[in-house]
Amino acid sequence: MLLWSSSVSDQPTILGYDEPGSIQLSNDASQHIVEELETQVAALTDGYKRLEKEVINRYEAAEEVCIAAERLWQTVKIGRAVGRCLLLGRQLEAHMAEVGGNAAGRKDDHRSMIRASNTLLTIRQLFAASRPDEEGEYLSRVHVINTLQIDLIMPSENRLQARAQQIVREFSMSVLTSTNASTPTAPSAPTTYAQTEDTKARTTSACLTLYLLSPTPGNDPVDFQPSLLLASLQAYLRTSLTSSLASTARALGTLPTLSRTLLEVSARCQNIVALETLLESIKPPAHPLLASTTSPPRNTIDAASTPESSTTVGPPARPSNLLQPLLLALDTSSLPSFFWRSLASGLSGRVQDIVNRGGVSARTLKSQRERVRESIRECVIRGCQQVGGMGDRVREVEGGWDREIGVMVGSVVGVLGR
């Protein structure tokens, strides 16, 4: 190896060569480093094998045990959920045996409908808990649960709904037409105190059953609407209106039957008055699928504590009885008022048809105008009276029922004067 040196004039100068022994020293040092690295690698290899033997193999075995334990825990959870579901199914079957009686002569217990409804809600809550780590996560995969749902749960729910809707549909408390042989298909009205109380109790159980079985789109009680109950009650009102409208229009064409027909219309309105009183006395039951509303809203507490927050608007309050949702759905303040106004709106067109057709019916109707006026007035007053056994409370209406009387009289007599 040549060594160069620079002088002041930048001319290189050869100083000399390295000795051959320096190359050997470098080779020996490199060989020594390689031997040391091989020794350390061998030590690391032995350490890894010992670690694999003592840790990794044990970890793999422990992981298998952990997976087995986790599967066993899932099996226990599924077994508990299946056992609870089967127990609830047996309980539901026992309740359904008491609904409507059975062949063994067991008496019909209408209160069993509420118990069966609560059991159904518990089962529904169990099926709804299907998210990971919840109780009903794997229930849909169990064949016996699917069979239970098809053979028992769904038929029982449909039967409860049909039974409750039938009770609401057959509700009758008025005794005005109880002895009238012209309406043999009408539901028999109670004639004794025991029968009246039984009718009230049955209807209460039916309304609570329909309330509980109504679908729950969420767990917020404010957004919940008892759709099954509202549909049944609206169907009852619609049936009363349709029957009253058809019979009244027919009777106006044949005046000799008007008195009897208006008596039947009054009886239907008395049933509606009784239904309104009964619904107002029924408080909504605790619903297992809805969040608790026992604590007051936060803004209510703030409004009570600070004067400046008194204008804070909170969420809608939960209905205090089963009448409020129905009045809200019908957009009315009273069921009798809704009945008479709806009847009057449909009756005016029927009277106009009679007048347009002319003939004896139209002439008789015009000549007996005052008699028809007085009959309709008595019909409205009689129909708005409270039924015996429903209490002495009468809904206070400004001006009495004068507005309803005026609407009904105007729908008939007003058309005749045109």
C-alpha positions as CSV (number, residue, x, y, z in Angstrom):
1,M,0.0,0.0,0.0
2,L,1.4,3.4,-1.0
3,L,1.3,6.4,1.3
4,W,1.2,9.8,-0.2
5,S,2.2,13.2,1.3
6,S,1.6,16.6,-0.1
7,S,4.1,19.4,0.2
8,V,3.5,23.0,0.0
9,S,3.6,22.9,-3.8
10,D,0.9,20.2,-3.6
11,Q,3.2,17.6,-5.2
12,P,2.6,14.0,-3.9
13,T,5.5,12.2,-2.3
14,I,5.7,8.4,-1.8
15,L,6.4,7.6,1.9
16,G,6.3,3.8,1.9
17,Y,4.3,0.6,2.0
18,D,2.2,-1.1,4.9
19,E,3.6,-4.2,6.4
20,P,2.0,-7.6,5.4
21,G,1.3,-8.5,9.0
22,S,-1.4,-5.9,9.4
23,I,-3.6,-7.7,6.9
24,Q,-3.3,-10.9,9.0
25,L,-4.2,-9.0,12.1
26,S,-7.4,-7.8,10.4
27,N,-8.3,-11.3,9.3
28,D,-7.8,-12.6,12.8
29,A,-10.0,-9.9,14.3
30,S,-12.7,-10.6,11.8
31,Q,-12.6,-14.3,12.5
32,H,-12.7,-13.7,16.2
33,I,-15.8,-11.5,15.8
34,V,-17.5,-14.2,13.7
35,E,-16.8,-16.8,16.4
36,E,-18.2,-14.6,19.1
37,L,-21.3,-14.0,17.0
38,E,-21.8,-17.7,16.3
39,T,-21.5,-18.3,20.1
40,Q,-24.1,-15.7,20.8
41,V,-26.4,-17.0,18.1
42,A,-26.1,-20.5,19.4
43,A,-27.0,-19.2,22.9
44,L,-30.0,-17.4,21.6
45,T,-31.1,-20.5,19.7
46,D,-30.8,-22.6,22.9
47,G,-32.7,-19.9,24.8
48,Y,-35.5,-19.8,22.2
49,K,-35.8,-23.6,22.3
50,R,-36.0,-23.5,26.0
51,L,-38.6,-20.7,25.9
52,E,-40.6,-22.6,23.3
53,K,-40.6,-25.6,25.5
54,E,-41.4,-23.8,28.7
55,V,-43.7,-21.0,27.5
56,I,-45.0,-21.3,24.0
57,N,-46.1,-24.9,24.2
58,R,-47.7,-24.3,27.6
59,Y,-49.4,-21.2,26.1
60,E,-50.8,-23.2,23.3
61,A,-52.1,-25.8,25.7
62,A,-53.6,-23.0,27.9
63,E,-55.2,-21.4,24.9
64,E,-56.9,-24.7,24.0
65,V,-58.1,-25.0,27.6
66,C,-59.4,-21.4,27.5
67,I,-61.3,-22.0,24.2
68,A,-62.8,-25.1,25.7
69,A,-63.8,-23.2,28.9
70,E,-65.3,-20.4,26.8
71,R,-67.4,-22.8,24.8
72,L,-68.5,-24.6,27.9
73,W,-69.6,-21.2,29.4
74,Q,-71.5,-20.4,26.2
75,T,-73.1,-23.8,26.4
76,V,-74.1,-23.1,30.0
77,K,-75.5,-19.7,29.0
78,I,-77.5,-21.3,26.1
79,G,-78.7,-24.0,28.5
80,R,-79.9,-21.5,31.0
81,A,-81.6,-19.4,28.4
82,V,-83.3,-22.4,26.9
83,G,-84.4,-23.6,30.3
84,R,-85.8,-20.2,31.2
85,C,-87.6,-20.0,27.9
86,L,-89.1,-23.5,28.3
87,L,-90.2,-22.6,31.8
88,L,-91.9,-19.4,30.6
89,G,-93.5,-21.5,27.8
90,R,-95.0,-23.9,30.4
91,Q,-96.1,-20.9,32.5
92,L,-97.7,-19.3,29.4
93,E,-99.5,-22.6,28.6
94,A,-100.9,-22.8,32.1
95,H,-102.2,-19.2,31.7
96,M,-103.7,-19.9,28.3
97,A,-105.6,-22.8,29.7
98,E,-107.5,-20.4,32.0
99,V,-108.4,-18.0,29.2
100,G,-111.8,-18.8,27.9
101,G,-112.1,-22.0,30.0
102,N,-111.4,-25.4,28.8
103,A,-113.0,-28.8,28.3
104,A,-112.3,-29.8,31.9
105,G,-115.0,-27.3,33.0
106,R,-112.5,-24.8,34.3
107,K,-114.1,-21.4,34.7
108,D,-113.0,-18.5,32.4
109,D,-110.6,-16.2,34.3
110,H,-110.2,-12.9,32.4
111,R,-107.3,-11.9,34.7
112,S,-105.3,-14.7,33.1
113,M,-105.1,-12.6,30.0
114,I,-103.0,-10.0,31.8
115,R,-100.7,-12.7,33.3
116,A,-100.3,-14.4,29.9
117,S,-99.5,-11.0,28.3
118,N,-96.8,-10.3,30.9
119,T,-95.3,-13.7,30.3
120,L,-95.3,-13.1,26.5
121,L,-93.6,-9.8,27.1
122,T,-90.9,-11.6,29.2
123,I,-90.4,-14.1,26.4
124,R,-90.3,-11.3,23.8
125,Q,-87.7,-9.5,25.9
126,L,-85.6,-12.7,26.1
127,F,-85.7,-13.1,22.3
128,A,-84.8,-9.4,21.8
129,A,-81.6,-9.8,23.8
130,S,-79.8,-11.3,20.8
131,R,-76.7,-9.1,20.7
132,P,-73.3,-10.5,21.6
133,D,-72.8,-11.5,25.3
134,E,-76.6,-11.2,25.9
135,E,-78.9,-13.9,27.2
136,G,-80.7,-14.7,24.0
137,E,-77.7,-14.5,21.7
138,Y,-78.0,-18.1,20.3
139,L,-81.7,-18.9,21.0
140,S,-82.6,-18.5,17.3
141,R,-80.3,-21.5,16.5
142,V,-82.0,-23.9,19.0
143,H,-84.5,-26.1,17.2
144,V,-86.7,-26.6,20.3
145,I,-87.0,-22.9,20.8
146,N,-88.1,-22.4,17.2
147,T,-90.7,-25.1,17.6
148,L,-91.9,-23.5,20.9
149,Q,-92.2,-20.2,19.2
150,I,-94.2,-21.6,16.3
151,D,-96.4,-24.0,18.2
152,L,-97.1,-22.1,21.4
153,I,-95.9,-18.5,21.6
154,M,-97.3,-17.1,18.3
155,P,-100.7,-18.9,18.6
156,S,-101.1,-17.8,22.2
157,E,-100.4,-14.2,21.3
158,N,-102.9,-14.3,18.4
159,R,-105.5,-16.0,20.7
160,L,-105.0,-13.3,23.4
161,Q,-105.5,-10.5,20.9
162,A,-108.6,-12.1,19.4
163,R,-110.1,-12.7,22.8
164,A,-109.4,-9.2,24.0
165,Q,-110.7,-7.6,20.8
166,Q,-113.9,-9.7,21.1
167,I,-114.5,-8.5,24.7
168,V,-114.1,-4.9,23.6
169,R,-116.3,-5.4,20.6
170,E,-119.1,-6.9,22.7
171,F,-118.9,-4.2,25.4
172,S,-122.4,-3.1,26.4
173,M,-123.6,-1.4,29.6
174,S,-126.9,0.3,28.5
175,V,-130.2,-1.3,29.5
176,L,-132.3,0.9,27.2
177,T,-132.7,-1.9,24.6
178,S,-132.1,-4.9,26.9
179,T,-135.8,-5.9,26.5
180,N,-136.0,-5.0,22.9
181,A,-136.7,-8.1,20.8
182,S,-135.9,-6.4,17.6
183,T,-132.1,-6.6,18.2
184,P,-131.5,-10.2,19.1
185,T,-127.9,-10.0,17.8
186,A,-126.9,-7.1,20.1
187,P,-124.7,-8.0,23.1
188,S,-126.7,-8.5,26.2
189,A,-126.4,-5.7,28.7
190,P,-125.8,-6.4,32.4
191,T,-128.9,-6.2,34.5
192,T,-127.5,-6.8,38.0
193,Y,-124.7,-5.2,40.0
194,A,-122.6,-8.4,39.8
195,Q,-123.0,-8.5,36.0
196,T,-122.1,-4.8,35.7
197,E,-118.9,-5.3,37.7
198,D,-118.0,-8.4,35.7
199,T,-118.4,-6.5,32.5
200,K,-116.2,-3.7,33.7
201,A,-113.6,-6.2,35.0
202,R,-113.5,-8.1,31.7
203,T,-113.2,-4.9,29.6
204,T,-110.5,-3.6,31.9
205,S,-108.5,-6.9,31.5
206,A,-109.1,-6.8,27.7
207,C,-107.8,-3.2,27.4
208,L,-104.8,-3.9,29.5
209,T,-104.0,-7.0,27.5
210,L,-104.2,-5.0,24.2
211,Y,-102.1,-2.3,25.7
212,L,-99.3,-4.7,26.7
213,L,-99.4,-6.6,23.5
214,S,-99.1,-3.5,21.3
215,P,-95.8,-3.4,19.3
216,T,-93.0,-1.4,20.9
217,P,-90.8,0.2,18.2
218,G,-88.4,1.6,20.9
219,N,-87.9,1.6,24.7
220,D,-89.0,5.2,25.1
221,P,-92.4,5.4,26.9
222,V,-93.0,8.8,25.3
223,D,-92.9,7.4,21.8
224,F,-95.0,4.3,22.6
225,Q,-98.5,4.1,21.2
226,P,-100.9,1.3,22.2
227,S,-101.8,0.6,18.6
228,L,-103.7,-2.6,19.2
229,L,-105.8,-1.0,21.9
230,L,-106.5,2.1,19.8
231,A,-107.4,0.1,16.8
232,S,-109.9,-2.0,18.8
233,L,-111.5,1.0,20.4
234,Q,-111.7,2.9,17.1
235,A,-113.3,-0.2,15.5
236,Y,-115.9,-0.2,18.3
237,L,-116.7,3.4,17.7
238,R,-116.8,2.9,14.0
239,T,-119.2,0.0,14.3
240,S,-121.5,2.0,16.5
241,L,-121.4,4.9,14.1
242,T,-122.1,2.8,11.0
243,S,-125.0,1.0,12.7
244,S,-126.5,4.2,14.0
245,L,-126.2,6.0,10.7
246,A,-127.8,3.1,8.7
247,S,-130.7,2.6,11.1
248,T,-131.4,6.3,11.6
249,A,-131.4,7.0,7.8
250,R,-133.7,4.0,7.3
251,A,-136.0,5.2,10.1
252,L,-136.3,8.7,8.7
253,G,-137.8,7.2,5.6
254,T,-140.3,5.2,7.7
255,L,-141.2,7.5,10.6
256,P,-143.2,4.9,12.6
257,T,-139.9,3.2,13.5
258,L,-138.0,6.4,14.4
259,S,-138.7,6.2,18.1
260,R,-137.4,2.6,18.5
261,T,-134.4,3.4,16.3
262,L,-133.4,6.5,18.2
263,L,-133.7,4.5,21.4
264,E,-131.1,2.1,20.0
265,V,-128.9,5.0,19.0
266,S,-129.2,6.4,22.6
267,A,-128.2,3.0,23.9
268,R,-125.1,2.9,21.7
269,C,-124.1,6.4,22.9
270,Q,-124.6,5.4,26.6
271,N,-122.3,2.5,25.9
272,I,-119.7,5.0,24.6
273,V,-120.2,7.2,27.7
274,A,-119.7,4.1,29.9
275,L,-116.6,3.2,27.9
276,E,-115.2,6.7,28.2
277,T,-115.7,6.6,32.0
278,L,-114.1,3.1,32.2
279,L,-111.1,4.1,30.2
280,E,-110.5,7.2,32.3
281,S,-110.3,5.0,35.4
282,I,-107.7,2.6,34.0
283,K,-104.1,3.6,34.5
284,P,-101.5,2.3,32.0
285,P,-99.7,-0.8,33.4
286,A,-96.0,-1.1,33.9
287,H,-94.5,-2.2,30.6
288,P,-91.5,-4.5,30.9
289,L,-90.1,-3.5,27.4
290,L,-90.3,0.3,28.1
291,A,-87.8,2.3,30.1
292,S,-88.7,3.3,33.6
293,T,-90.3,6.7,34.0
294,T,-90.5,6.9,37.8
295,S,-87.9,9.7,38.0
296,P,-89.1,13.1,36.9
297,P,-87.4,14.7,33.8
298,R,-84.3,16.8,34.5
299,N,-85.8,20.0,33.1
300,T,-88.8,19.5,35.5
301,I,-86.4,19.5,38.5
302,D,-84.6,22.6,37.1
303,A,-87.9,24.4,36.6
304,A,-88.9,23.7,40.2
305,S,-85.6,24.9,41.6
306,T,-84.9,28.0,39.5
307,P,-87.5,30.7,38.7
308,E,-85.9,31.7,35.4
309,S,-86.2,28.1,34.0
310,S,-89.9,28.0,34.5
311,T,-90.5,28.3,30.8
312,T,-88.5,25.2,30.0
313,V,-90.5,22.8,27.9
314,G,-90.0,19.2,28.8
315,P,-90.9,16.0,26.9
316,P,-94.5,14.9,26.7
317,A,-95.8,13.4,29.9
318,R,-96.9,9.8,30.0
319,P,-100.7,9.4,29.8
320,S,-102.3,9.0,33.2
321,N,-105.1,6.8,31.8
322,L,-106.1,4.9,28.7
323,L,-108.6,7.5,27.6
324,Q,-106.0,10.2,26.7
325,P,-104.3,8.3,23.8
326,L,-107.7,7.6,22.3
327,L,-108.9,11.2,22.5
328,L,-105.6,12.3,21.0
329,A,-105.9,9.8,18.1
330,L,-109.5,11.0,17.4
331,D,-108.6,14.6,17.9
332,T,-111.6,15.2,20.2
333,S,-112.2,16.1,23.8
334,S,-115.1,13.7,24.4
335,L,-116.2,10.4,22.9
336,P,-119.9,11.2,23.0
337,S,-119.2,14.5,21.3
338,F,-117.2,12.7,18.6
339,F,-120.1,10.2,18.2
340,W,-122.8,12.8,17.7
341,R,-120.7,15.0,15.4
342,S,-119.6,12.1,13.3
343,L,-123.2,10.8,13.1
344,A,-124.5,14.2,12.1
345,S,-121.9,14.7,9.4
346,G,-123.0,11.4,7.7
347,L,-126.7,11.9,8.4
348,S,-127.1,15.2,6.5
349,G,-126.3,13.5,3.2
350,R,-128.8,10.7,3.8
351,V,-131.6,13.1,4.6
352,Q,-130.8,15.1,1.5
353,D,-131.1,11.9,-0.6
354,I,-134.6,11.3,0.9
355,V,-135.6,14.9,0.1
356,N,-134.3,14.6,-3.4
357,R,-136.2,11.4,-4.1
358,G,-139.4,13.0,-3.0
359,G,-142.5,10.9,-2.5
360,V,-144.5,10.1,0.6
361,S,-141.4,9.7,2.8
362,A,-140.1,13.2,2.0
363,R,-143.5,14.8,2.5
364,T,-144.1,12.9,5.8
365,L,-140.7,13.9,7.1
366,K,-141.3,17.6,6.3
367,S,-144.7,17.6,7.8
368,Q,-143.4,15.9,11.0
369,R,-140.5,18.2,11.3
370,E,-141.1,19.4,14.9
371,R,-141.7,15.8,16.1
372,V,-138.4,14.7,14.5
373,R,-136.7,17.7,16.1
374,E,-137.9,16.8,19.6
375,S,-137.2,13.1,19.1
376,I,-133.6,13.8,18.1
377,R,-133.2,16.2,21.0
378,E,-134.4,13.6,23.5
379,C,-132.2,11.0,21.8
380,V,-129.1,13.1,22.4
381,I,-129.9,13.9,26.0
382,R,-130.8,10.3,26.8
383,G,-127.7,9.0,25.1
384,C,-125.4,11.3,27.1
385,Q,-126.7,10.1,30.5
386,Q,-124.4,8.0,32.6
387,V,-125.2,4.3,32.9
388,G,-126.0,2.9,36.3
389,G,-123.0,1.2,38.0
390,M,-120.4,3.5,36.4
391,G,-120.4,6.1,39.2
392,D,-122.1,9.4,39.6
393,R,-119.5,11.5,37.8
394,V,-120.7,13.2,34.7
395,R,-118.3,14.9,32.4
396,E,-118.7,18.7,32.6
397,V,-119.3,20.2,29.2
398,E,-119.8,23.9,28.7
399,G,-123.4,24.6,27.8
400,G,-124.3,20.9,28.5
401,W,-124.8,19.0,25.3
402,D,-126.5,21.9,23.5
403,R,-123.9,21.9,20.7
404,E,-124.3,18.2,20.0
405,I,-128.1,18.7,20.0
406,G,-127.8,21.6,17.6
407,V,-125.5,19.6,15.3
408,M,-127.8,16.6,15.2
409,V,-131.0,18.6,14.8
410,G,-129.4,20.7,12.1
411,S,-128.3,17.7,10.2
412,V,-131.9,16.6,9.8
413,V,-134.2,19.5,10.3
414,G,-131.8,22.0,8.7
415,V,-131.8,20.0,5.4
416,L,-135.6,19.8,5.5
417,G,-135.9,23.6,5.6
418,R,-133.8,24.1,2.4
